[in-house]
Amino acid sequence: MKYAGNGEVQTKEDIEKFLVTTISYQEKYGHSMCSVFEKESGIFVGQAGLFHIGFYDKQPEIGYRLHKAFWGKGYATELTHALIKWGFEHLSVTKLVAFIHPENVASRRVLEKNDMNYMGIVNCYYGELAKYEIYKNDAIELVTYNPEWPKLADLEIKKLCEVLPSKHILDIQHVGSTAIPGLSAKPIIDIQIAVDSLFAIQQTAINILKSLGYEYWADNPDPERMFFVKGMPPFGDKRTHHVHIVEPASKHWQGKIQFRDYLKSHPEAVQEYEELKVALAKQHTYNRELYTNAKTEFVNSILNKIQSEMSINIRRTARAIILNPNNEVLLLKINDKPLHEKEHQSQKSFWVTVGGEVENNEPIEEALKRELREEVGIINTVQFALIAYGEHILPWKGLPTRFIEKFFIVHTESINLGDRDLTNDEVKVIGEYRWWSINDLLNTKEMIFPGCLAGLVADYIEHRNQWEPREISLD
């Protein structure tokens, strides 16, 4: 066993000692390490159970060890889920822990999938190990709608407005289930804040919200959102508030507001959503990640219905303003009337920055790297930073479409067009590539997108050390 005991095969004496310990522990507490068998075949899989650390009267611990033939089948995740549920429902405990060898990546992922919190490397009974914890008070608990929730949200929003820098705050909204009258919910107030730039406000927001009792989720895998929690164990007794800080062009801002507003005006959807939430709360009582993920299909169905009813599509794009050492901008020429071009425009070609659509569930940074590779052959990782963002509504493939565009500065010394990977459609419409100086952009009679590109780049070059992303007009 690589990560259990001393990493060596156990001797007969080791096994006898283990059995004596576990049997006596079982007699004293009514639970211990148990044998695990595959349900269909009856084959012995391994052992799992709850026991006090070191089998002494200390903190209850989750443990398992499985035969190598059964690794990677999801059994460890299933066992951990069952042990957490059984422990909180049958033992007088508020917390369960687990210890994993720091290099045991697979088992660490098992605990993370079961919503256990990483607490760091600790020196415990077994040596220096990674410690994980989960708390009974952080379980999924739905309560009947409380008409005081909007008032509590207003009070918290007022506090936030008083302490956060107003120059960065664009809007603050009460979202989530507590913002929907009549809907049972976890008694947690969700507040969403729109800011002009996540980068500009990040450290300030972390410091200020910490002073109000919020903990920042630094490991959040979503680059479009900063997430804060107030009251979450072990920092508090129970969650009371969530704060989501986003940019208005992100998928979160409109999505959460549109979902909230739709349910407020559609009681039949509220009833359907409540039935789903109640069922999922029973199924995933101690796993917030699974509970939240299981609601995604319903949430997306509502958002899709909203888009259908509005007859408007949303197209998110990542665009690269590529600068060379001479501060020239690389543009590519589109040699056909673009699908999103306004009907009154008759020009058959125009110049545009490198970039394109962000695919479903694709982080915008990854979309930018993909577009750089496909359109200009930049394969190696390059440094880039958000410089501007904007929205506009134009016809696209016969439908009105809201374009949500983000522009990133990319510094490079050269490109390699031989390494491009264009689609057949792109090959048909993309013509030449050209480096443009600021004067070229200012004096040309050709169509440039975005139209403010010359001024934007000139401002960036002059103020790059103090630059903050800005909203630009794309009309």
C-alpha positions, 0 to 999 in steps of 0.5 A: 500500500503506497500511501497507507502504513509504511507503504509496504505489504502488511505482515500477518502480525500487522493484520492481527494487530489491526483486527484486534484494534478495530474489533475492540473499537467496534465493541466500544463505539458501535462503528469501525473500519468495515469490509467493503464488497462489490454489490453485484459480484460480491467480490471483496473491494477493501475497507472503509469506515469512521473511527477516531484519529489513531483509534483514540478518543479524538476527532472522528476520521474518514478512512478507506483503503481499496484493492488496486483493481478497484481504483478509478471506478468511483468507489472511493468517492461513493464510500466517502459520500456514504460515510459523511452522510452516516456520520452526521446522521448517527454520531453526535459530531459537528465535524468530520476529518480526513488525512491524506498523504500530500502526494496522493492526488487521486484521494485528495480529489475524492475528498474535494469532490465530496466537498471537504475543505483543505486545511493545509499540511499538518503534523498529526498522529500519522506524520505530516499529512494533508488535512481535510474537514467537512462541517455538519452546519454547512449542510444543504438545508432548505427553509420556507421563504422568509419575507425578511430576506429582501430587507436583510439583503438591502441592509447588507447592500447598504453596508457594501456601498458604504465601504467599497470604492464607488468609482469601480461599482456599477450596480449591486443586486440581490440574486439567488433563491432568497430574492424570489418570493415564495421559493424555499431556499438555503437561508443565505443572502446572495449579493451580486456586484458589477464592477468596471474591472475585476483586476482593478478592484481585486485586492481592495475588495478582498481586504474590505470584505474581510473586515466585514467577516467575509472569506475569499475563495482564492482557489475559485476556478472561474476567472470571471467571478470573485466569490466571498462567503460570510459565516462559513465553518470553520470561520463562523457557525453557519453561512449567512451571505454570499457576495459575487463580484463580476464584470457586467459583460460576464455570463454571471451578471445577466444570467443571475438577474434574468433567472431571478426575474423570470421566476418572479413572474412565473409561479409555475417555474418557481414550483418546479424549481422548488420540487427539484431543490427539495429532491436534490437537497435530500440526495446531496445534503452534505455536498454543495458542489453536486447540489449546485451542479445538479441544478444547472440543467434547470437553470440553463433551460430557463435562460434558454427559454428567456433568450428564445422569448427575447429572440436575441442571441448572445455571442461572447468574443475574445479579441487580441490587440497585438502590438509589436515593439514598434507599437504597431497593431496587427489587423486582418482584413475580412474580404466579404460583407460580415454576417454581423454588419449593419444592413445600411453598410455597403462596404465589402471589406474591413479590418479587424483585430484577431479574435473570435467567439468564446465557445460554450464553457470555455474560459475566455483566456483559453479562447484568446489563446486558441484564437491566437494560435488559429489565426496568427500562429502564436503557439507559445504562451504569451502575456496578455491583459484585459484593456477594454470591453463593450457590447453592441446588438447587430444582426447575426445569421438572421437574428438580432444578437448581443455581442459581448466583446473583450479586448486584450493587449498582447505583446509579441515580436513576431507571428508565424502565419505558417502555423495558422489553423484556419477553418474553411470559412475563415480561409474564404473571408480572411485576406491579408495581414498588416501591421498598422501604426497609430497614424495609419489607423487615424488617417485611413479611409478603410473601415476599422473595427473597433472604430475607436481602436486608434485612440484606445491604443494611443491612450494605452501606450501613453498610460500603460503602467497605470492602465485600467480596463475601460468600457468602449463604444462599439457602435 
